[in-house]
Amino acid sequence: MRPRRAPAALLAGLGVLLAASLVVGLVLLVTDDDPSGPPCNGHAELCSRSYDEVAFAATHNSMSAAAERGWFFPDQPDGIVAQLDHGIRVLLVDSWYGQRTDRPGVVATAGSRRSDGIAEANGEFGEIAVRAALRARGASRLAPRGPITPYLCHAMCELGSTPWLQSLEDTRAWLDEHPREVVTMFVQDIVTPEDTAEVFTEAGLLPYVYTPTSRSPDRWPTLGEMIDSGHRLVVLMEEHGGGSAYPWLLQGFDRVQDTPYLFASAADFTCTANRGPADASIFLVNHWIDAKTRPAAHALEVNARDVLLPRLQECEAERGRLPNYVAVDYYNRGDLLDVVDELNGF
């Protein structure tokens, strides 16, 4: 007697049941592997940690990028959005007033601090190098035109500039597309708090900015709380905070303590207290060689794990605080992102 075949409907039903079982199994497997839920800055474990209990990869002179047109003496390989894409979460930028000129693409440093910018550039890069760069850009005799507006420049806007509004609009678009990320901007501010607030407002960033609560102004929320609230952009100002008018423009060196930042070689690195009070909750470690010759090669040396990690561990032991902002040049050289993960326990 020939065996009876199972009805087609029964076979189809068994197939559906098997497929459903596989899906449930995969869901359980994923849930078992990551029981903490969605990530915060790439890791679910960071969601329950307060902002000052997390280490973040940071870039020095974030706007000064070799891949961006017109930047002399760049400190980073690419621009701010690319840095965010690659895992940088703290951007150290300089805001200046600039003015368009008769030379297309060349911006003149403007305002009362122009002489300060020239002195800073000469001191950092050397007068001969500055003069050579200005000649190369045809910027020795510029005719400024149009309104004075905020730019991101390092000392002299003639040596490189980015319109700040455009940069902030790009940052807002990035935040829109990455809802589980907390980002910080630490501004060396020549631009006034009023004009800074205006450009952030125009860029549409006010819904994102973090403002301390009046009840606990010194308490940092967890990354999860910041993400859930939507207020996940921390804005710190080196010189002038926003006061009661703009409480989200935080006075930087009331909340941050740092290390020195002028080092001729890796052998000169120290963890000595520099700016900010000793009880400031955020610890910024400045980790770069202050020389404008071969900056990428210097970064490859000092961003290497066997140089970077021991220094961070030494600073943590000496200062009694986790290095929260690990700021480097040419972040893509060496092992910055891996070392920051290691500081966070990953």
C-alpha positions as CSV (number, residue, x, y, z in Angstrom):
1,M,0.0,0.0,0.0
2,R,1.4,3.4,-1.0
3,P,1.9,5.9,1.8
4,R,-0.5,8.8,1.8
5,R,0.9,12.2,1.1
6,A,0.3,15.1,3.5
7,P,-2.2,17.6,2.2
8,A,-0.7,20.6,0.5
9,A,-2.4,23.0,3.0
10,L,-0.9,21.1,5.9
11,L,2.6,21.3,4.4
12,A,2.2,25.1,3.8
13,G,1.0,25.5,7.4
14,L,4.0,23.7,8.7
15,G,6.3,25.9,6.6
16,V,4.8,29.0,8.0
17,L,5.1,27.7,11.6
18,L,8.8,26.8,11.0
19,A,9.6,30.2,9.5
20,A,7.9,32.0,12.5
21,S,9.9,29.8,14.9
22,L,13.1,30.8,13.2
23,V,12.1,34.5,13.4
24,V,11.3,34.3,17.1
25,G,14.6,32.4,17.7
26,L,16.6,35.2,15.9
27,V,14.8,37.9,17.9
28,L,15.5,36.1,21.2
29,L,19.1,35.6,20.1
30,V,19.5,39.4,19.4
31,T,17.7,40.3,22.6
32,D,20.0,37.9,24.6
33,D,23.1,39.5,23.0
34,D,21.9,43.1,23.6
35,P,19.5,43.1,26.6
36,S,20.0,46.8,27.2
37,G,18.0,48.2,24.3
38,P,19.0,50.7,21.6
39,P,22.5,52.3,21.7
40,C,23.6,55.7,22.9
41,N,26.7,56.9,21.0
42,G,27.1,53.5,19.6
43,H,26.8,51.4,22.9
44,A,23.7,50.5,24.9
45,E,25.8,50.4,28.0
46,L,26.5,54.2,27.7
47,C,22.8,55.1,28.0
48,S,22.7,54.8,31.8
49,R,26.0,56.7,32.3
50,S,26.0,60.4,33.0
51,Y,27.6,62.6,30.5
52,D,30.7,63.2,32.7
53,E,31.2,59.4,33.1
54,V,31.8,59.0,29.4
55,A,35.0,59.4,27.2
56,F,34.5,61.1,23.9
57,A,36.8,61.3,20.8
58,A,37.6,65.0,20.1
59,T,39.3,67.0,17.4
60,H,41.5,70.0,17.9
61,N,40.7,72.8,15.4
62,S,37.9,70.6,13.9
63,M,37.2,73.1,11.1
64,S,40.8,73.2,9.9
65,A,40.6,70.4,7.4
66,A,43.0,69.3,4.6
67,A,40.1,68.1,2.5
68,E,38.4,71.5,2.7
69,R,39.3,74.1,0.1
70,G,41.5,77.0,1.2
71,W,42.8,75.8,4.5
72,F,46.6,76.4,5.1
73,F,48.2,74.5,8.0
74,P,45.3,72.1,8.5
75,D,45.0,70.1,11.8
76,Q,42.5,67.5,10.5
77,P,42.1,65.4,7.4
78,D,38.5,66.2,6.6
79,G,35.6,68.4,7.6
80,I,33.2,68.3,10.5
81,V,30.5,66.1,9.0
82,A,33.1,63.5,7.9
83,Q,34.5,63.6,11.5
84,L,31.1,63.0,12.9
85,D,30.5,60.1,10.5
86,H,33.8,58.5,11.6
87,G,33.0,58.7,15.3
88,I,34.2,62.1,16.6
89,R,31.8,63.5,19.2
90,V,33.5,66.6,20.5
91,L,34.4,69.4,18.1
92,L,36.9,72.1,19.2
93,V,36.3,75.1,16.9
94,D,37.3,78.8,16.8
95,S,34.7,81.4,15.9
96,W,35.8,84.7,14.4
97,Y,34.3,87.6,12.5
98,G,35.1,87.6,8.8
99,Q,34.3,89.5,5.6
100,R,34.3,88.5,2.0
101,T,36.8,90.2,-0.2
102,D,37.6,90.9,-3.9
103,R,39.5,87.6,-4.0
104,P,36.9,84.8,-4.6
105,G,37.0,82.3,-1.7
106,V,39.3,84.5,0.5
107,V,37.8,85.9,3.7
108,A,39.4,88.7,5.6
109,T,39.6,88.7,9.4
110,A,37.3,91.5,10.6
111,G,36.4,93.3,13.8
112,S,38.4,94.6,16.7
113,R,40.3,91.4,17.3
114,R,42.0,91.4,13.8
115,S,45.3,92.5,15.2
116,D,45.1,89.7,17.8
117,G,44.5,87.2,15.0
118,I,47.5,88.3,13.1
119,A,49.7,88.1,16.2
120,E,48.3,84.6,17.0
121,A,49.0,83.4,13.5
122,N,52.5,84.8,13.4
123,G,53.2,83.3,16.8
124,E,51.9,79.9,15.9
125,F,53.0,79.5,12.3
126,G,55.9,82.0,12.1
127,E,55.9,85.3,10.2
128,I,57.7,83.9,7.2
129,A,55.2,81.1,6.8
130,V,52.3,83.4,7.2
131,R,53.6,85.9,4.6
132,A,54.2,83.0,2.2
133,A,50.7,81.7,2.7
134,L,49.2,85.1,2.1
135,R,51.2,85.6,-1.0
136,A,50.1,82.1,-2.3
137,R,46.5,83.1,-1.8
138,G,46.9,86.6,-3.2
139,A,45.7,87.8,0.2
140,S,48.4,90.4,1.0
141,R,46.2,93.3,-0.1
142,L,42.6,92.5,0.2
143,A,39.6,94.7,-0.3
144,P,36.9,93.6,2.1
145,R,33.3,93.7,0.8
146,G,29.9,93.2,2.2
147,P,28.7,92.4,5.8
148,I,30.8,91.1,8.6
149,T,29.6,87.7,9.6
150,P,30.7,84.7,11.9
151,Y,33.2,82.3,10.4
152,L,35.2,79.4,11.7
153,C,38.8,80.4,11.4
154,H,42.1,79.6,13.2
155,A,43.6,83.0,14.0
156,M,43.6,84.6,10.5
157,C,40.6,83.9,8.3
158,E,42.8,84.7,5.3
159,L,44.6,81.3,6.1
160,G,41.3,79.3,6.0
161,S,37.7,79.9,6.8
162,T,34.3,78.2,6.9
163,P,31.0,80.1,7.1
164,W,29.8,79.2,10.5
165,L,26.1,79.2,9.6
166,Q,26.7,76.6,6.8
167,S,28.7,74.4,9.2
168,L,26.0,74.5,11.8
169,E,23.3,73.7,9.2
170,D,25.4,70.7,8.2
171,T,25.7,69.7,11.8
172,R,21.9,70.0,12.3
173,A,21.3,67.8,9.3
174,W,23.7,65.2,10.7
175,L,21.9,65.3,14.1
176,D,18.6,64.9,12.3
177,E,19.9,61.7,10.7
178,H,21.5,60.3,13.8
179,P,18.9,60.5,16.6
180,R,20.9,58.3,19.1
181,E,24.1,60.5,19.2
182,V,25.2,63.1,21.8
183,V,27.6,65.7,20.3
184,T,29.6,68.6,21.9
185,M,30.9,71.8,20.5
186,F,33.6,73.6,22.4
187,V,34.1,77.1,21.0
188,Q,37.1,79.4,21.3
189,D,34.8,82.4,20.9
190,I,35.7,85.7,19.4
191,V,32.1,85.9,18.1
192,T,29.9,87.4,20.9
193,P,27.3,85.3,22.7
194,E,24.5,87.3,21.0
195,D,25.8,86.6,17.5
196,T,26.6,83.0,18.4
197,A,23.0,82.5,19.6
198,E,21.7,84.1,16.4
199,V,23.7,81.8,14.1
200,F,22.6,78.7,16.1
201,T,19.0,79.8,15.9
202,E,19.2,80.5,12.2
203,A,20.7,77.0,11.7
204,G,17.8,75.4,13.5
205,L,19.8,74.0,16.3
206,L,17.9,75.4,19.3
207,P,15.7,72.3,19.7
208,Y,18.9,70.2,20.1
209,V,20.9,72.3,22.6
210,Y,21.3,71.2,26.2
211,T,20.4,73.6,29.0
212,P,21.2,72.6,32.7
213,T,18.2,72.5,34.9
214,S,17.8,75.3,37.4
215,R,17.2,72.8,40.2
216,S,20.5,70.8,39.6
217,P,22.7,73.1,37.4
218,D,25.8,71.1,38.1
219,R,24.4,67.6,37.5
220,W,24.9,66.1,34.1
221,P,22.1,63.9,32.8
222,T,22.8,60.4,31.4
223,L,23.3,60.0,27.7
224,G,19.9,58.2,27.5
225,E,18.2,61.1,29.2
226,M,19.7,63.6,26.8
227,I,18.7,61.5,23.8
228,D,15.2,60.9,25.1
229,S,14.7,64.7,25.7
230,G,16.2,65.6,22.3
231,H,18.6,68.0,24.0
232,R,21.8,66.3,22.9
233,L,24.1,69.1,21.7
234,V,26.3,70.5,24.4
235,V,27.7,74.0,23.6
236,L,30.6,75.3,25.6
237,M,32.3,78.7,25.2
238,E,35.9,79.3,26.2
239,E,35.6,83.1,26.9
240,H,32.0,84.2,27.2
241,G,29.1,82.1,28.3
242,G,25.5,83.1,27.5
243,G,24.4,84.1,31.0
244,S,20.7,84.2,31.7
245,A,19.9,85.3,28.2
246,Y,21.4,82.2,26.6
247,P,21.8,79.6,29.4
248,W,22.6,76.9,26.9
249,L,25.9,78.7,25.9
250,L,27.8,77.2,28.9
251,Q,30.8,78.9,30.4
252,G,33.3,76.3,29.3
253,F,36.1,76.5,31.9
254,D,33.6,76.6,34.7
255,R,32.7,73.1,33.8
256,V,35.9,71.8,32.2
257,Q,39.4,71.4,33.4
258,D,42.2,70.6,31.0
259,T,45.9,69.9,30.5
260,P,48.5,72.1,28.8
261,Y,48.4,72.1,25.0
262,L,51.8,73.4,23.9
263,F,54.1,70.4,23.5
264,A,57.2,70.1,21.2
265,S,57.4,66.3,21.4
266,A,55.7,63.3,23.0
267,A,58.4,63.4,25.7
268,D,57.0,66.7,26.8
269,F,53.5,65.5,27.5
270,T,52.3,66.3,31.0
271,C,49.0,66.0,32.9
272,T,49.6,69.3,34.8
273,A,46.5,71.3,35.6
274,N,46.0,74.2,33.1
275,R,42.6,75.9,32.7
276,G,39.4,75.4,34.8
277,P,38.9,74.6,38.5
278,A,40.1,71.4,40.1
279,D,36.6,70.3,40.8
280,A,35.3,70.8,37.3
281,S,33.3,67.7,36.3
282,I,34.7,67.4,32.7
283,F,38.3,66.6,32.0
284,L,39.8,67.6,28.6
285,V,43.2,66.1,27.6
286,N,44.9,68.0,24.9
287,H,47.1,65.6,23.0
288,W,48.9,66.9,20.0
289,I,52.4,68.3,19.0
290,D,52.4,72.0,18.6
291,A,54.4,72.1,15.4
292,K,53.1,72.9,12.0
293,T,55.7,70.9,10.1
294,R,54.6,67.3,9.4
295,P,51.4,67.4,11.5
296,A,50.0,64.2,10.1
297,A,53.3,62.4,10.9
298,H,53.3,63.7,14.4
299,A,49.7,62.6,14.9
300,L,50.6,59.1,13.7
301,E,53.2,58.9,16.4
302,V,51.3,60.4,19.4
303,N,47.9,58.9,18.5
304,A,49.3,55.4,18.6
305,R,47.8,53.3,21.3
306,D,51.2,52.7,23.1
307,V,51.6,56.5,23.4
308,L,48.0,57.7,23.8
309,L,46.6,55.2,26.2
310,P,49.4,55.3,28.8
311,R,49.2,59.1,28.9
312,L,45.4,59.0,29.4
313,Q,45.8,56.5,32.2
314,E,48.5,58.6,33.7
315,C,46.3,61.7,33.6
316,E,43.4,59.8,35.0
317,A,45.5,58.6,38.0
318,E,47.1,62.0,38.5
319,R,44.0,64.1,38.2
320,G,41.5,61.6,39.6
321,R,39.1,61.9,36.7
322,L,38.2,60.0,33.6
323,P,39.5,61.8,30.5
324,N,36.2,62.9,29.0
325,Y,37.4,64.8,25.9
326,V,40.4,63.2,24.2
327,A,41.5,65.9,21.7
328,V,44.0,65.2,18.9
329,D,45.2,66.4,15.5
330,Y,44.6,64.1,12.5
331,Y,42.2,61.9,14.3
332,N,42.5,59.3,11.5
333,R,46.1,58.6,12.2
334,G,46.8,56.2,15.1
335,D,44.3,54.6,17.4
336,L,42.1,57.4,18.9
337,L,38.7,55.7,18.5
338,D,39.9,52.3,19.8
339,V,41.5,53.9,22.8
340,V,38.4,55.9,23.6
341,D,36.4,52.7,23.4
342,E,38.8,51.1,25.8
343,L,38.5,54.0,28.3
344,N,34.7,53.4,28.2
345,G,35.2,49.7,28.9
346,F,34.7,48.2,25.4
